Amino acid sequence: MLQPISKTITLPDGREIVIETGKLAKQADGSVEVRMGNTVLLATVCAAKDANPGVDFMPLQVEYKEKYASFGRFPGGFTRREGKASDYEILTCRLVDRALRPLFPDDYHAEVFVNVLLFSTDGVDMPDALAGLAASAALAVSDIPFNGPISEVRVARVDGQFVINPTFEQLKNADIELMVGATLDNIMMVEGEMQEVQEAEMLEAIKAAHEAIKVQCQAQLELSEAVGKLVKRTYCHEENDEDLRKDVHEACYAKAYAVATSGTDKHARAEAFDAIVEEYKAKFTEEELETKASLIARYYHDVEKEAMR
């Protein structure tokens, strides 16, 4: 049985974030508990073994939930039950999703569920700034294919100094507030608000955030190695025919680009796009289309997307 393993991350101002795995939600593919002060989150990830037939996209679902009990309260109203997700929870889900989704392999189409649950909060530290770290760490200690790790931090400029993951009180005096998601090497997502600032100041804030993220990503790699999850599971790769992909592009791109730049209305443009692929499919027999129709549709969609851009 896996014994609890933890890693401690020290922020530039001396505060600590502790990531622990092997203690809770052991039946999930990966789970971690993230603590910063008295703010505690549990992140779990579960994935199907194989993709459903016909799925050619990444069916990723990210959920972030703040239970009333985490604030020391219980739901009001007649039912005494948790309500639907708040706007704040939905926006936090999107922050995490935007950083995670591009890093799954292009041909990995199994369902993946990422759940981040706020266990407790003291009203000092902001839990949404830890959600991305928690989700990525849960993936890091699982065998789910993922080209991470990533982390997210909030960076704020308070009294001329950049603060990583500021408290609620510190944020009141900030003139720059950014949420940054990144890997060890690349910035994945930036969102925030600020007063009028110079571009150089904006870049300086992003750089400060990235330096903090690098430390958090390295801690996740060390945690993954300690758990023994550096090698990910094998999976059924999607079927591809590179010769067919090339043929579809050569036969259809010029026509699709002409339609895209024609300036016709939406419905006429859609009909013209459909006519192009139908004309291309006409050169195949019914027997050939039984095996190639889905591939042609997928490759033509890429051609259409490229032409529209």
N, C-alpha and C positions, 0 to 999 in steps of 0.2 A: 504494500500500500504506500502511495506517495506521501512522504512526510512534508509538512509545511516548509516552504523555501521562500525567503524574502530578500529583497534588494532595497537599499535606501538611496534616495536621490536627494542631494543637498542643493537647494536653490542659492543663487548669488547672495541673498540676504541672510542665509543661514537656516532658514526654515527647511523642514524635511518632508519628503513624500516617501511613503513606504509601500512597496508592491509585494503582496504575499499570495502564493498559490499553494494548493494542496490542502486547504483547510475547509473551504466551503464549496458546494455545488460540484462534487467530485464526479457525478455522472455526466456532466457536460463535456464536450470535446476539449474545452479550455475554460478556465475560470480564474479570476484574480480578485483580490480585495485591495483597494487602493485607499490609503489613509493620509490625510494631511491635517494635522491638528486633530480636532474632533469631527472632521468631515470624513465620512466613510462611504465608499461606493463599492458595489459588487458588480463585476462584468462577467458575463458568460457568453460563450459562442457554441453553437451547434450547427452541424452541416449534414445534409443527406450524403449517403455514400456515392450515389450516382445521380446524374442529371435526368430529368424527365424527358421522354422522347419528344423531339421537335422543339426543344428549348434552345434558342440561339442567343440568349442574353444572360446577364448575371442577375439571378433572382436573390438579391441581397435585401434583407430587412433589418433595419436598425431601430431599436426602441430605447428611449430614455424615460425613466419614470421616477418621480419624486413622491413617495408615499407620505401621507399626512403624518404617520408615526415618526418619520425622520425628523420632523419639526417638534415632536412631543405633543402632537394634537391628534384628534380623531375626526373623521368626516362629520359635517353637520347635516341637517336635512332629515327627512323622514326615513330614508333607506339606510343611512349611516354607512354608505359604501363609497369607494373611490369613484370619482367621475371620469369623464373622458380626458384625454391628454390636453394639457393647456397649450397655448401658443408658444410659451417659453420652452416647454418640453419638446414640442414639434421642431422648433428652430434648433434646439440642441441636437436632436436626432440628425437634422440636415447637416449641421456642422461636422458631425462624426462621419456621416455617410459620404460627404464630398471628399474627405481625405482618404477614406478606406477604399471606395469602389474602384478607382483607377488602378489599384495595385494588385487586384486579383488577376490571375492569368487570363489572357484573352479567350482561351478555349476552355475555361472552367465554368460550367453552367449548373452546378449542383446548388440546391437551395442552401443559403447560409443565413442564420439568425443571430444577431448580436443584440444582447439585452444588457443595458446598464441601469442598475437600480441604486438610488440614493438610500443608504441605510440610516445615516444620521448626519445632521448638520448643526453647527453651533451659531450660524449667522455671521461668522467671521470670514471664513474662506469661501470662495465661489466654486460650487461643485461642477458647473458646466465646463470650467477650464480643465478639469481632471477627466472628463468623460472620454475624450479622444485617447488619452494615455491608457485608460482602463480598457477600452475596447481593443486597442492594438496589443496590449500586453496579454489579454485573453487569447487573441489569435496567435501570439508568439509562443505560448505554452501549449498550443494545440498542434495537431498534425494537418490542419487545413491549409491547402496551398495559398500562400500570401507572400507577395514580394515586398514585405515591410522590413522592419517595423516603422511606424510613424508615431508622432505625438503632436499634441496641440497645447499651446499655452496662450494665456492672455498677457499682453504686454501693455503697460500704461506708463506715461510720463508724468511723474508726480514731483513737483518742485524742481523740474529740470533733470531729474534722474529717472532712468528706465527701471521699472519694477516688474518682475515676472510673477504672474498669478497674484495680482494685488488683492487685498481684502476689500470688502464692501466699503469700508470707511475710506481707504486710500483712493478708491476709484472716484469718490465724490470730488476730489481735487485734481483729477487728471485732465490734461488738455489733449492727450492722444490715448486712444483705446483701440487695440487691435487684437483679434483672435487669429493666430497663425497656426497652420497645420503643415508639417514637413516631415521628410525622411532625413536620413543622415546627410544626403547630398542635395535634395531638391525641395523647394517650396511647393506645397500642394494646394494650399488654400489660404486666402487672406480675407478677413472681413472685419469691419470696425467703423468707428466714427471719430471725428476729431475736429478741432477748430482749424482755422487756416494755418497750414504749416508748409515749410519748404519740402521739396522732393527729397533732398538729402536727409532731412529729419525723418521722413517716412521710411527711407531705406535703412537708416540707422536703427529704427525701432524693429524692423523686420529682421535685421542682422542680430540684434540682441535676443530676439525670440528664437531665432534659429540656433544660436549658440547654446541656449538652454535646452532646446529640443534634442540636439546632438547627444547631450549627456543622458537624457531620458531614453533615447533610442539605444544607446550603448548598454544601459542597464537592462533593457528588455532582451537584448541579444545574450547577455550574460545569464539572465534568468532562463531563457530558452535552452541554453547550453546545459545549465544545471539540471533542468527537468529532462533533458534528452530529447528535445523536439526540434532540433535543427533540420532533421530530415523529414520532409512532409510526405503525406500519403500519395500514392499513385492514383490516377483517375483516368476515365475514358476520355480521350481527346476527341474533339469534334472532327467529323469527317470532312476532308477538304480535297479538292482537285485543282492544283495550281495551274495546270494547263487550261482547264475550263475557266478559271478565274481570269486568266490573261486573255482568253478568247472573248469573254463577255465584255471586258474593258475595251479591247480593240474594236469590237463590232458596235458597241453601244455608246461609248463615251461622247464621241463627236455629235451624235444625234441628240443625246440627252443634254449636252451643253447648249446646243442650238435652241432647244425647247426652253431651257432655264433662262436664257437671255432674250427670249422672244417678246417678253412683256405681255403675254396673254394672261387672261384671268385665271383664277385658281382651278376651276373645274376643267377648263379647256386644257390647261397645262397638265393636270392629272391624267386626262384621257390620252394626251399625246405621249406621256411617259409610259402608260400602259401599252399603247400601240407599239412602242419601240421593243419592249420585251416580248410581246406576243409575236412580232415579226421575227425576232431572233429565235424563239422557241419553235417556229414553224419548220425550221430546217432539221429538226430531230423527229424520229419516229416515236410512236406512242410507247413502245417498249423502252426506248432510251430515256424518255421523259419520266418514266416511273422511278428511275434512280437519280436523274439529274435535275428534275423540276425544282426541288427544294434548294439545291445548291445554286441553280441559276437565279432563283428569286433572291437569295442572300447576296450573291455577288452583284446582281443588278441594283439592289438597294444601296450597296456601297458606291457603285458608279453614279447613281442618282444623287446621293449625298455629296459626292465629290463635285459633281457638276453644279449643284445648287450653291455650294460654297464659293 
